Amino acid sequence: MEYRQVVTSFLTSDQEVLLLRRSGKVGSHRGKWSAVSGYLEGAEQPLTRAVTEIREEVGLSAEQIKLTRIGEVLRAYDKENDIVWVVHPFLFNTETKSIKLDWENLEYRWVVPAELKAYDTVPKLRETFDRVRYDLQSSPAALTNVLRKVELLGEDKIHGATFIGNEAVRLFLEVSQASDAKDTRTFFSHLLIAGLRLRRVQPAMANVWNLVGKLLQSVDRYAIDGSSLQELRSLVSKIGVEVLEGAIKASEDASRNTAGISPQDGVVLTHSYSATVLRALELGFKAGRKFKVYATESHPGLEGKQLAKKLIELRIPVTLIADSAVNSIIHLVDLVLVGADSVLRDGSLIHKLGTLEIAAAARNHRIPVQSSCEFTKFSVQDYLGGRPELTHSFDSTPAELLSGYITEEGELPPTKVEQRIRLLQEEIYP
């Protein structure tokens, strides 16, 4: 798969937006409608390239255009050409509608934004336009409380990815309830404002990015079909509940599958706090598997202490150990079982700081290392070329140190991860 950096500039005038139909001489998407676009060259700044393309493609000088907004980068998978377009969106305004085309385009039209859906466009053109047509940096007064909750979710250092992901879906639903929008366009902008912020709150957790992306994509499809405001509100509630219920079921199924690999009579080593792992241990123990657990304290957040407390409440034998004590007890362990914050396309695991060291120690003693997680923790963002951001609380464990992932569909070897993420990408962004 190839990744290509491009700029896409939308020109507006008198509340209309310019569309260009690509000629047969261009390298891709011949005959389709687009905005002014072009490849980034070397270390060139996107805005510089945007202005250059406008001059070359439609004959407008820098003095004839005014920058209105720079949008958040959008990544669009082009299945036909097996390319990920990394799109830098821009919005410009011009007072002239007199356009002079070069060889790259056959014709042009000025259209009202609502007409975009009627055109056969390059991939994700309308979604790219949404990144600049709305002021997504604003904070509507009606959303003040829920946007503050979004910020607090980003500050949560205690809960695991399953909890954070489910809470992100609940906050998305709360945005729908809090919005005071009087029309579908404003309502969708409120969802987009909150949705894009939610996707950034926990950058190491793939399920937040995936679940919110699925919600936005689903709502967007209904929004362009001409649904009324009330219909759209009802659809958001319906979709949100379905996504949340699906996420909860996937976590439960992953836990049930993981319970089946817990040792009949042995020792499990865990690290950090994972609701999926906790539930798996509970189910395994209830099924009669008489294992013992070592739980690391998991500095700096000490999430392991919370896990140990929960295990004690479940009457599962557990010993809380310092992170530094892993090497002294690793020879006693039969299975290392951890959760996941993100699973990358190469099969590597992003998880709590210290996971890499534990996995390396386990390999030296030929102890299996399994990660229990739902497919929503497989990083579509990474697949599209935007590697999740790691803070000081996380590390990355390479695929060769892992035995496999236990998911809602059973065990998956690290070598099969990319194939499964590709399917997940198609499910989220059909």
C-alpha positions as a printed NumPy array, in Angstrom:
array([[  0.   ,   0.   ,   0.   ],
       [  1.181,   3.476,  -0.9  ],
       [  0.755,   6.713,   1.073],
       [  0.52 ,  10.016,  -0.793],
       [  0.428,  13.498,   0.764],
       [ -1.87 ,  15.892,  -1.062],
       [ -3.466,  19.293,  -0.559],
       [ -7.128,  19.886,  -1.362],
       [ -8.302,  23.488,  -1.55 ],
       [-11.947,  24.5  ,  -1.714],
       [-12.72 ,  27.884,  -3.268],
       [-15.952,  29.593,  -2.27 ],
       [-17.697,  32.616,  -3.715],
       [-21.236,  33.881,  -3.036],
       [-21.923,  30.798,  -0.873],
       [-21.019,  28.44 ,  -3.71 ],
       [-18.055,  26.091,  -3.91 ],
       [-15.921,  25.366,  -6.974],
       [-15.819,  21.852,  -8.429],
       [-13.396,  20.741, -11.147],
       [-13.737,  17.679, -13.385],
       [-10.409,  15.959, -13.782],
       [ -9.067,  15.389, -17.269],
       [ -7.825,  12.177, -18.841],
       [ -4.24 ,  13.409, -18.563],
       [ -3.984,  13.221, -14.78 ],
       [ -2.606,  10.216, -12.963],
       [ -5.677,   9.177, -10.981],
       [ -9.476,   9.503, -10.805],
       [ -9.875,  10.691, -14.364],
       [-13.26 ,  12.212, -15.085],
       [-14.218,  12.587, -11.424],
       [-15.033,  15.851,  -9.724],
       [-12.658,  17.365,  -7.201],
       [-11.495,  20.598,  -5.632],
       [ -8.123,  22.157,  -6.449],
       [ -5.581,  19.516,  -5.481],
       [ -1.958,  18.565,  -5.852],
       [  0.856,  16.46 ,  -4.438],
       [  3.136,  17.783,  -1.724],
       [  6.693,  17.904,  -2.963],
       [  9.541,  17.131,  -0.558],
       [  9.561,  19.288,   2.559],
       [  7.175,  21.808,   1.018],
       [  4.629,  23.423,   3.339],
       [  1.013,  22.402,   2.558],
       [ -0.243,  26.   ,   2.443],
       [  2.471,  26.955,  -0.057],
       [  1.497,  24.062,  -2.304],
       [ -2.199,  24.935,  -1.965],
       [ -1.636,  28.504,  -3.213],
       [  0.574,  27.242,  -6.031],
       [ -2.031,  24.718,  -7.207],
       [ -4.762,  27.377,  -7.215],
       [ -2.627,  29.601,  -9.425],
       [ -1.745,  26.767, -11.801],
       [ -5.117,  24.977, -12.02 ],
       [ -7.633,  27.834, -12.006],
       [ -5.543,  30.928, -12.772],
       [ -6.141,  32.841,  -9.529],
       [ -3.227,  34.705,  -7.958],
       [ -2.497,  34.891,  -4.248],
       [ -3.972,  38.407,  -4.255],
       [ -7.311,  37.089,  -5.561],
       [ -7.869,  34.547,  -2.797],
       [ -8.225,  34.809,   0.957],
       [ -7.507,  31.926,   3.335],
       [-10.582,  31.221,   5.459],
       [ -9.679,  28.03 ,   7.281],
       [ -7.153,  25.195,   7.537],
       [ -8.757,  21.843,   8.289],
       [ -7.599,  18.818,  10.224],
       [ -5.764,  16.256,   8.094],
       [ -7.979,  13.5  ,   6.716],
       [ -6.777,  10.048,   5.685],
       [ -8.787,   8.385,   2.922],
       [ -8.207,   4.834,   1.711],
       [ -8.577,   4.427,  -2.036],
       [ -9.334,   0.728,  -2.446],
       [ -9.327,   0.861,  -6.243],
       [ -5.697,   2.023,  -6.35 ],
       [ -4.594,   0.679,  -2.94 ],
       [ -3.494,   4.163,  -1.893],
       [ -3.998,   6.113,   1.32 ],
       [ -4.473,   9.781,   0.501],
       [ -3.219,  11.958,   3.347],
       [ -5.261,  15.066,   2.649],
       [ -4.464,  18.563,   3.931],
       [ -7.7  ,  20.578,   3.528],
       [ -7.916,  24.346,   2.96 ],
       [-10.786,  26.773,   2.444],
       [-10.296,  29.987,   0.458],
       [-12.709,  32.699,  -0.564],
       [-12.568,  34.663,  -3.806],
       [-14.632,  37.5  ,  -5.215],
       [-14.254,  36.338,  -8.797],
       [-15.894,  33.361, -10.465],
       [-13.862,  33.737, -13.638],
       [-11.728,  30.605, -13.852],
       [ -8.991,  29.7  , -16.323],
       [ -8.391,  25.932, -16.396],
       [ -5.094,  24.263, -17.214],
       [ -4.635,  20.745, -18.636],
       [ -5.49 ,  18.974, -15.38 ],
       [ -9.234,  19.671, -15.556],
       [-11.895,  19.565, -18.284],
       [-14.588,  21.811, -16.841],
       [-15.692,  23.601, -13.713],
       [-18.906,  24.38 , -11.896],
       [-19.892,  26.581,  -8.99 ],
       [-22.38 ,  24.657,  -6.833],
       [-24.071,  25.082,  -3.485],
       [-22.592,  22.685,  -0.886],
       [-25.791,  20.636,  -0.656],
       [-25.266,  19.592,  -4.293],
       [-21.912,  17.91 ,  -3.633],
       [-23.593,  14.569,  -2.954],
       [-24.952,  14.514,  -6.518],
       [-21.477,  14.491,  -8.107],
       [-19.17 ,  11.567,  -8.8  ],
       [-16.182,  12.819,  -6.848],
       [-12.748,  11.639,  -5.841],
       [-12.747,   9.6  ,  -2.58 ],
       [-13.914,  11.439,   0.557],
       [-14.241,  14.855,  -1.092],
       [-17.367,  15.777,   0.841],
       [-15.855,  14.575,   4.137],
       [-12.771,  16.665,   3.37 ],
       [-14.991,  19.694,   2.752],
       [-16.627,  19.131,   6.154],
       [-13.205,  19.638,   7.753],
       [-13.144,  23.244,   6.531],
       [-16.739,  24.32 ,   5.946],
       [-17.362,  24.337,   9.715],
       [-15.386,  26.149,  12.394],
       [-14.382,  23.009,  14.253],
       [-12.194,  24.945,  16.716],
       [-15.23 ,  26.699,  18.172],
       [-16.938,  25.582,  21.373],
       [-20.695,  26.154,  21.099],
       [-22.167,  27.343,  24.396],
       [-24.682,  24.488,  24.437],
       [-21.819,  21.979,  24.408],
       [-19.789,  23.576,  27.218],
       [-20.48 ,  20.856,  29.793],
       [-20.031,  17.905,  27.495],
       [-16.83 ,  19.299,  25.946],
       [-15.437,  19.696,  29.46 ],
       [-16.206,  16.012,  30.033],
       [-14.323,  15.253,  26.83 ],
       [-11.29 ,  17.081,  28.258],
       [-11.575,  15.154,  31.531],
       [-11.7  ,  11.879,  29.617],
       [ -8.368,  12.805,  28.118],
       [ -6.967,  13.289,  31.62 ],
       [ -8.126,   9.853,  32.817],
       [ -5.016,   7.838,  33.654],
       [ -6.736,   5.125,  35.712],
       [ -9.221,   3.359,  33.471],
       [ -8.334,   1.021,  30.644],
       [ -9.096,   1.357,  26.945],
       [-12.395,  -0.564,  27.084],
       [-13.846,   1.842,  29.653],
       [-12.469,   4.922,  27.867],
       [-13.839,   3.777,  24.506],
       [-17.315,   3.092,  25.884],
       [-17.311,   6.435,  27.693],
       [-16.396,   8.188,  24.437],
       [-19.492,   6.689,  22.8  ],
       [-21.646,   7.846,  25.727],
       [-20.272,  11.378,  25.419],
       [-21.023,  11.377,  21.7  ],
       [-24.627,  10.549,  22.583],
       [-24.607,  13.324,  25.156],
       [-23.528,  15.811,  22.48 ],
       [-26.629,  14.894,  20.503],
       [-28.815,  15.588,  23.531],
       [-27.053,  18.824,  24.491],
       [-26.971,  20.386,  21.008],
       [-29.318,  23.341,  20.539],
       [-29.023,  23.188,  16.744],
       [-32.046,  24.337,  14.761],
       [-31.021,  22.645,  11.505],
       [-29.236,  19.465,  10.416],
       [-26.144,  21.315,   9.178],
       [-25.48 ,  22.906,  12.58 ],
       [-26.357,  19.677,  14.377],
       [-23.849,  17.718,  12.308],
       [-21.194,  20.384,  12.936],
       [-21.722,  19.954,  16.698],
       [-21.238,  16.199,  16.377],
       [-18.131,  16.738,  14.261],
       [-16.64 ,  19.252,  16.715],
       [-17.003,  16.84 ,  19.621],
       [-16.187,  13.74 ,  17.591],
       [-12.831,  15.008,  16.352],
       [-11.905,  16.112,  19.878],
       [-12.912,  12.746,  21.29 ],
       [-10.641,  11.01 ,  18.801],
       [ -7.682,  12.968,  20.18 ],
       [ -8.279,  12.57 ,  23.928],
       [ -6.448,   9.257,  24.369],
       [ -4.106,   9.029,  21.359],
       [ -2.644,   5.667,  22.404],
       [ -6.07 ,   3.961,  22.482],
       [ -7.179,   2.723,  19.07 ],
       [-10.74 ,   1.863,  20.098],
       [-11.561,   5.509,  20.854],
       [-10.456,   6.504,  17.346],
       [-12.3  ,   3.563,  15.78 ],
       [-15.578,   3.778,  17.711],
       [-15.983,   7.54 ,  17.284],
       [-14.979,   7.257,  13.627],
       [-17.67 ,   4.631,  13.105],
       [-20.25 ,   6.904,  14.73 ],
       [-19.287,   9.912,  12.623],
       [-19.279,   7.894,   9.419],
       [-22.71 ,   6.405,  10.149],
       [-24.252,   9.761,  11.04 ],
       [-22.712,  11.381,   7.972],
       [-24.365,   8.849,   5.669],
       [-27.775,   9.631,   7.139],
       [-27.141,  13.391,   7.127],
       [-26.62 ,  13.514,   3.365],
       [-29.786,  11.512,   2.713],
       [-31.943,  14.493,   3.615],
       [-33.073,  13.362,   7.059],
       [-34.865,  15.98 ,   9.157],
       [-33.292,  17.308,  12.338],
       [-35.574,  15.199,  14.526],
       [-34.927,  12.108,  12.427],
       [-31.19 ,  12.704,  12.665],
       [-31.339,  13.091,  16.451],
       [-33.233,   9.818,  16.733],
       [-30.795,   8.077,  14.392],
       [-27.808,   9.262,  16.431],
       [-29.359,   7.76 ,  19.565],
       [-30.101,   4.5  ,  17.771],
       [-26.65 ,   4.229,  16.194],
       [-24.882,   5.195,  19.423],
       [-26.717,   2.564,  21.446],
       [-25.966,  -0.078,  18.805],
       [-22.263,   0.799,  18.737],
       [-22.06 ,   0.801,  22.539],
       [-23.885,  -2.515,  22.871],
       [-21.649,  -4.   ,  20.191],
       [-18.515,  -2.817,  21.996],
       [-19.703,  -4.267,  25.307],
       [-20.558,  -7.608,  23.703],
       [-17.212,  -7.78 ,  21.889],
       [-15.361,  -7.214,  25.158],
       [-17.392,  -9.93 ,  26.895],
       [-16.797, -12.392,  24.044],
       [-13.056, -11.67 ,  24.07 ],
       [-13.013, -12.304,  27.83 ],
       [-14.875, -15.603,  27.435],
       [-12.437, -16.758,  24.778],
       [ -9.511, -15.697,  26.956],
       [-10.898, -17.585,  29.952],
       [-10.468, -20.755,  27.932],
       [ -6.683, -20.38 ,  27.739],
       [ -6.119, -19.686,  31.442],
       [ -4.099, -22.456,  33.098],
       [ -5.921, -25.242,  34.931],
       [ -3.447, -25.089,  37.789],
       [ -0.697, -22.552,  37.325],
       [  0.39 , -18.924,  37.552],
       [ -0.724, -15.937,  35.489],
       [  1.238, -12.683,  35.391],
       [ -0.72 ,  -9.516,  34.579],
       [  0.358,  -5.938,  34.034],
       [ -1.749,  -2.774,  34.373],
       [ -5.55 ,  -2.775,  34.519],
       [ -7.636,  -4.346,  31.782],
       [-11.374,  -4.881,  32.181],
       [-11.175,  -7.593,  29.528],
       [ -8.418,  -9.441,  31.385],
       [-10.176,  -9.036,  34.739],
       [-13.383, -10.514,  33.334],
       [-11.441, -13.363,  31.682],
       [ -9.78 , -14.268,  34.973],
       [-13.148, -14.142,  36.734],
       [-14.756, -16.441,  34.165],
       [-11.812, -18.84 ,  34.174],
       [-11.785, -19.096,  37.941],
       [-15.552, -19.64 ,  38.098],
       [-15.13 , -22.443,  35.564],
       [-12.909, -24.28 ,  38.03 ],
       [ -9.436, -23.275,  36.843],
       [ -7.374, -22.977,  40.027],
       [ -4.653, -20.567,  38.962],
       [ -2.863, -17.903,  40.955],
       [ -2.135, -14.384,  39.772],
       [  0.845, -12.082,  40.069],
       [ -0.209,  -8.484,  39.404],
       [  2.44 ,  -5.814,  38.919],
       [  1.886,  -2.45 ,  40.591],
       [  2.235,  -0.864,  37.133],
       [  3.971,   2.454,  37.724],
       [  3.477,   5.333,  37.332],
       [ -0.32 ,   5.082,  37.609],
       [ -0.409,   1.984,  39.865],
       [ -3.316,   0.53 ,  37.878],
       [ -2.167,  -2.948,  38.906],
       [ -3.153,  -2.217,  42.502],
       [ -6.719,  -1.613,  41.311],
       [ -6.705,  -4.902,  39.437],
       [ -5.39 ,  -6.769,  42.469],
       [ -8.132,  -5.246,  44.631],
       [-10.788,  -6.454,  42.186],
       [ -9.256,  -9.945,  42.116],
       [ -9.324, -10.106,  45.91 ],
       [-13.028,  -9.199,  45.846],
       [-13.533, -12.108,  43.438],
       [-11.587, -14.396,  45.815],
       [ -8.972, -15.111,  43.178],
       [ -5.517, -15.709,  44.747],
       [ -3.374, -12.717,  43.838],
       [  0.002, -11.349,  44.867],
       [  0.801,  -7.704,  44.151],
       [  4.438,  -7.239,  43.162],
       [  6.672,  -4.312,  42.319],
       [  7.403,  -3.882,  38.614],
       [ 11.063,  -4.452,  39.389],
       [ 10.27 ,  -7.885,  40.86 ],
       [  9.173,  -9.406,  37.538],
       [ 12.552, -10.966,  36.75 ],
       [ 12.694, -12.64 ,  40.144],
       [  9.328, -14.435,  39.721],
       [  9.091, -14.896,  35.956],
       [ 10.364, -18.496,  36.174],
       [  7.241, -19.363,  38.209],
       [  4.838, -18.038,  35.575],
       [  2.865, -20.168,  33.082],
       [  1.167, -17.361,  31.177],
       [  1.611, -13.613,  30.754],
       [ -1.804, -12.083,  30.104],
       [ -2.26 ,  -8.386,  29.339],
       [ -4.852,  -6.156,  27.719],
       [ -4.256,  -3.753,  24.837],
       [ -4.484,  -0.051,  24.142],
       [ -3.65 ,  -0.385,  20.451],
       [ -2.632,  -3.215,  18.143],
       [ -0.639,  -1.962,  15.168],
       [ -0.676,  -3.289,  11.614],
       [  2.688,  -5.028,  12.071],
       [  1.256,  -7.038,  14.981],
       [  2.997,  -5.029,  17.707],
       [  1.2  ,  -4.063,  20.911],
       [  0.87 ,  -0.648,  22.533],
       [  0.194,  -1.094,  26.216],
       [  1.221,   0.104,  29.64 ],
       [  4.854,   1.074,  30.156],
       [  6.754,  -2.038,  31.23 ],
       [  4.946,  -4.474,  28.94 ],
       [  7.956,  -4.676,  26.629],
       [ 10.296,  -5.594,  29.475],
       [  7.908,  -8.259,  30.738],
       [  7.465,  -9.765,  27.271],
       [ 11.22 ,  -9.92 ,  26.756],
       [ 11.683, -11.684,  30.1  ],
       [  8.896, -14.126,  29.231],
       [ 10.509, -14.996,  25.9  ],
       [ 13.777, -15.803,  27.658],
       [ 11.86 , -18.361,  29.73 ],
       [  9.676, -19.573,  26.831],
       [  6.506, -18.345,  28.502],
       [  3.58 , -17.422,  26.219],
       [  2.498, -13.777,  26.147],
       [ -1.131, -13.242,  25.172],
       [ -3.092, -10.018,  24.781],
       [ -6.841, -10.1  ,  25.354],
       [ -8.701,  -7.433,  23.378],
       [-11.539,  -6.629,  20.995],
       [-10.96 ,  -5.908,  17.318],
       [-11.82 ,  -2.245,  17.902],
       [ -8.4  ,  -1.968,  19.551],
       [ -6.756,  -2.848,  16.244],
       [ -5.501,   0.472,  14.934],
       [ -7.12 ,   1.604,  11.692],
       [ -5.335,   4.907,  12.273],
       [ -1.975,   3.123,  12.057],
       [ -3.128,   1.242,   8.953],
       [ -3.898,   4.597,   7.322],
       [ -0.429,   5.884,   8.135],
       [ -1.123,   7.835,  11.333],
       [  0.708,   5.934,  14.052],
       [ -0.916,   6.395,  17.492],
       [  0.933,   8.818,  19.733],
       [  2.781,   7.293,  22.693],
       [  3.096,   9.152,  25.985],
       [  5.5  ,   8.291,  28.786],
       [  2.886,   5.875,  30.196],
       [  2.997,   3.456,  27.248],
       [  5.47 ,   1.353,  25.328],
       [  5.403,  -0.767,  22.189],
       [  6.05 ,  -4.514,  22.238],
       [  7.075,  -6.02 ,  18.871],
       [  5.082,  -8.876,  17.371],
       [  7.899, -11.389,  17.748],
       [  7.591, -11.209,  21.547],
       [  3.856, -11.989,  21.473],
       [  2.147, -15.365,  21.177],
       [ -1.116, -13.939,  19.929],
       [ -4.249, -11.899,  20.481],
       [ -7.403, -13.359,  21.995],
       [-10.351, -11.548,  20.427],
       [-14.124, -11.872,  20.25 ],
       [-13.596, -14.3  ,  17.357],
       [-10.892, -16.361,  19.046],
       [ -7.102, -16.379,  18.858],
       [ -5.33 , -14.427,  16.135],
       [ -1.571, -14.635,  15.516],
       [  0.301, -11.331,  15.14 ],
       [  1.016, -12.183,  11.497],
       [ -2.725, -11.956,  10.71 ],
       [ -3.313,  -8.552,  12.313],
       [ -2.865,  -6.412,   9.19 ],
       [ -5.356,  -8.511,   7.259],
       [ -7.93 ,  -8.09 ,  10.044],
       [ -7.337,  -4.337,  10.309],
       [ -7.962,  -4.023,   6.581],
       [-11.386,  -5.613,   7.085],
       [-12.04 ,  -3.362,  10.077],
       [-11.15 ,  -0.3  ,   8.003],
       [-13.729,  -1.327,   5.41 ],
       [-16.346,  -1.837,   8.135],
       [-15.782,   1.627,   9.615],
       [-15.265,   3.509,   6.329],
       [-17.277,   1.62 ,   3.679]])
